[in-house]
Amino acid sequence: MPSAPAPIVVLGAGIIGLTTAVRLLESAPVRKGKIPVHVIADHLPNDPLDARYASTIAGAHHLSFADDSDTRQSKADRRSEPAFEVMYDEWRKEGEKTGLMLLKQTEFYVGTKEHLKIYEQHPDFIINSVGDMKLSFPADHSIAFTSLTMTPLTYLNRLLARISSLGGRIHRAHLPSLSHLSHTGITSLIGSAPSTVIVCTGLGSISLGGVEDTTVYPTRGQVVKVRAPWVRNGFTRQLGSLDGGEGGERTYVIPRPDGEVILGGTREEGDWYPYPREETSRDILRRALEICPDLQPAHQVAPALAVSGPPSPEKVDEMKTGEEGALDGMVVTHLVGFRPSRKDGVRLERGPEVKLETGERVKVVYNYGHGGAGWQCCWGYAESAVDLVLADLPAQAKL
Ligand SMILES: Cc1cc2nc3c(=O)[nH]c(=O)nc-3n(C[C@H](O)[C@H](O)[C@H](O)COP(=O)(O)OP(=O)(O)OC[C@H]3O[C@@H](n4cnc5c(N)ncnc54)[C@H](O)[C@@H]3O)c2cc1C
């Protein structure tokens, strides 16, 4: 009787690990070959929030952080095109219960009249005339287009359900080292030593034995979650460097289908401080209100009940400007997360086989280091990682 095929392990249950597991389970060779797929992770989506588990803290919006001249990241963004298509299709079929929201996204630029060319591929792209926009802050350029935002917990839970429905298994375990995959603590969960492991460990790649990637580092992000269901459009303002995400100051307003809105943000490289800083929160609230005055509840900016006629237009403008503390009553929570950044960008490759503690060898594919763009790139990278795994399967598994 032929022996059961050895399992494939996806290590990590962030947006990268879970989308990779779904793509793997959907692939014909895995389905036809009945190859067991197991996800193993320290953190799972419904755990209490932890800054080291970036996927649950993210905004998240589908926006590129790539400088047009940055071919490495631009390539990654081409890989992200399927992500937009996949998510747009999910939204179109099932609406906002997917955790996805289709919205008009407006971007403001200060200090440059250029935008990232990649945005021109989004639906409904236009260049705004900043002079006509009556902004309360200086801006040199503005564009708008249709984009998507994601509610991480909802979307990650849908991926968990999809994995289970496709026959995949999910386990909570810490793996100290890749060679540990044949340890009884792991094989008791997955049946036998795996043939292949796909490493989707984000920041965990720094300390995971056999990987120990010292070029991985945290880019700290602090955000404020507010409740403002009337805000249904997204805004960002980029000051300085257009490579965007990584340089200059970036302010963003990311509405979610459930009425919560994420206000951000910061990008603090190498900063491991896991708690919110009060002065940063105040600064975020001030900046967010500047680019999106509609955050302030209508009743706060409405003219007081008139006893002596309507207020002058100047008075109304003054009321709309927003004062410090204007959003305090809407704050739900303050969050901090560490984006898993990597000096040379995403590591997506096959590595040399690793010898397990019991002597067998395991094939290794890496898919980590997505920095600030894991959500928007997840499906494209998942597809590429799965291609690498499938190319290496024994020929009979592909029949
Ligand atoms: C404030 C903030 C805002 C962001 N906004 C956006 C946005 O708008 N758009 C966007 O695209 N991206 C955004 N990001 C970035 C995005 O969140 C990350 O790129 C993405 O979450 C990375 O996913 P991941 O699966 O690689 O890592 P993670 O989500 O960190 O998951 C890593 C997984 O690996 C597991 N793991 C690690 N080591 C081990 C081990 N040794 N053994 C077992 N398990 C292990 C962990 O437990 C976890 O399950 C944002 C991030 C932050 C912090």
The ligand as an SDF file (V2000), in Angstrom:
LIG
                    3D

 53 58  0  0  0  0  0  0  0  0999 V2000
    0.4630   50.0800   11.8620 C   0  0  0  0  0  0  0  0  0  0  0  0
    0.5680   49.2420   10.6240 C   0  0  0  0  0  0  0  0  0  0  0  0
   -0.1360   49.6020    9.4720 C   0  0  0  0  0  0  0  0  0  0  0  0
   -0.0360   48.8530    8.3070 C   0  0  0  0  0  0  0  0  0  0  0  0
   -0.7690   49.2000    7.2290 N   0  0  0  0  0  0  0  0  0  0  0  0
   -0.7190   48.4470    6.1010 C   0  0  0  0  0  0  0  0  0  0  0  0
   -1.5090   48.7680    4.9750 C   0  0  0  0  0  0  0  0  0  0  0  0
   -2.2890   49.7330    5.0110 O   0  0  0  0  0  0  0  0  0  0  0  0
   -1.4160   48.0010    3.8490 N   0  0  0  0  0  0  0  0  0  0  0  0
   -0.5810   46.9060    3.8050 C   0  0  0  0  0  0  0  0  0  0  0  0
   -0.5210   46.2630    2.7670 O   0  0  0  0  0  0  0  0  0  0  0  0
    0.1890   46.5840    4.8640 N   0  0  0  0  0  0  0  0  0  0  0  0
    0.1420   47.3180    6.0090 C   0  0  0  0  0  0  0  0  0  0  0  0
    0.9260   46.9990    7.0890 N   0  0  0  0  0  0  0  0  0  0  0  0
    1.9450   45.9530    6.9250 C   0  0  0  0  0  0  0  0  0  0  0  0
    1.3740   44.5550    7.0720 C   0  0  0  0  0  0  0  0  0  0  0  0
    0.6370   44.4820    8.2550 O   0  0  0  0  0  0  0  0  0  0  0  0
    2.5100   43.5400    7.0820 C   0  0  0  0  0  0  0  0  0  0  0  0
    3.2700   43.6460    5.9020 O   0  0  0  0  0  0  0  0  0  0  0  0
    1.9400   42.1230    7.1570 C   0  0  0  0  0  0  0  0  0  0  0  0
    1.0350   42.0200    8.2120 O   0  0  0  0  0  0  0  0  0  0  0  0
    3.0420   41.1010    7.3340 C   0  0  0  0  0  0  0  0  0  0  0  0
    2.4120   39.8590    7.4310 O   0  0  0  0  0  0  0  0  0  0  0  0
    3.2030   38.5520    7.7920 P   0  0  0  0  0  0  0  0  0  0  0  0
    2.2360   37.4440    7.6610 O   0  0  0  0  0  0  0  0  0  0  0  0
    4.4780   38.4910    7.0380 O   0  0  0  0  0  0  0  0  0  0  0  0
    3.6660   38.7650    9.3240 O   0  0  0  0  0  0  0  0  0  0  0  0
    2.8510   38.6930   10.6820 P   0  0  0  0  0  0  0  0  0  0  0  0
    1.4660   39.1590   10.5310 O   0  0  0  0  0  0  0  0  0  0  0  0
    3.6800   39.3900   11.7030 O   0  0  0  0  0  0  0  0  0  0  0  0
    2.7680   37.1430   11.0240 O   0  0  0  0  0  0  0  0  0  0  0  0
    3.9150   36.3830   11.3570 C   0  0  0  0  0  0  0  0  0  0  0  0
    3.4400   35.0040   11.7760 C   0  0  0  0  0  0  0  0  0  0  0  0
    4.5740   34.1760   11.9670 O   0  0  0  0  0  0  0  0  0  0  0  0
    4.4730   33.4930   13.2370 C   0  0  0  0  0  0  0  0  0  0  0  0
    5.8070   33.1350   13.7070 N   0  0  0  0  0  0  0  0  0  0  0  0
    6.9280   33.9020   13.6920 C   0  0  0  0  0  0  0  0  0  0  0  0
    7.9720   33.2040   14.1720 N   0  0  0  0  0  0  0  0  0  0  0  0
    7.4910   31.9590   14.5110 C   0  0  0  0  0  0  0  0  0  0  0  0
    8.0670   30.7750   15.0640 C   0  0  0  0  0  0  0  0  0  0  0  0
    9.3860   30.6860   15.3430 N   0  0  0  0  0  0  0  0  0  0  0  0
    7.2740   29.6910   15.2920 N   0  0  0  0  0  0  0  0  0  0  0  0
    5.9400   29.7500   15.0070 C   0  0  0  0  0  0  0  0  0  0  0  0
    5.3450   30.8450   14.4600 N   0  0  0  0  0  0  0  0  0  0  0  0
    6.1120   31.9240   14.2170 C   0  0  0  0  0  0  0  0  0  0  0  0
    3.7410   34.5240   14.0940 C   0  0  0  0  0  0  0  0  0  0  0  0
    3.2060   33.9140   15.2660 O   0  0  0  0  0  0  0  0  0  0  0  0
    2.6740   35.0040   13.1060 C   0  0  0  0  0  0  0  0  0  0  0  0
    1.6140   34.0710   13.0710 O   0  0  0  0  0  0  0  0  0  0  0  0
    0.8180   47.7120    8.2890 C   0  0  0  0  0  0  0  0  0  0  0  0
    1.5040   47.3320    9.4410 C   0  0  0  0  0  0  0  0  0  0  0  0
    1.3880   48.0820   10.5970 C   0  0  0  0  0  0  0  0  0  0  0  0
    2.1180   47.6370   11.8360 C   0  0  0  0  0  0  0  0  0  0  0  0
  1  2  1  0
  2  3  1  0
  2 52  2  0
  3  4  2  0
  4  5  1  0
  4 50  1  0
  5  6  2  0
  6  7  1  0
  6 13  1  0
  7  8  2  0
  7  9  1  0
  9 10  1  0
 10 11  2  0
 10 12  1  0
 12 13  2  0
 13 14  1  0
 14 15  1  0
 14 50  1  0
 15 16  1  0
 16 17  1  0
 16 18  1  0
 18 19  1  0
 18 20  1  0
 20 21  1  0
 20 22  1  0
 22 23  1  0
 23 24  1  0
 24 25  2  0
 24 26  1  0
 24 27  1  0
 27 28  1  0
 28 29  2  0
 28 30  1  0
 28 31  1  0
 31 32  1  0
 32 33  1  0
 33 34  1  0
 33 48  1  0
 34 35  1  0
 35 36  1  0
 35 46  1  0
 36 37  1  0
 36 45  1  0
 37 38  2  0
 38 39  1  0
 39 40  1  0
 39 45  2  0
 40 41  1  0
 40 42  2  0
 42 43  1  0
 43 44  2  0
 44 45  1  0
 46 47  1  0
 46 48  1  0
 48 49  1  0
 50 51  2  0
 51 52  1  0
 52 53  1  0
M  END
$$$$
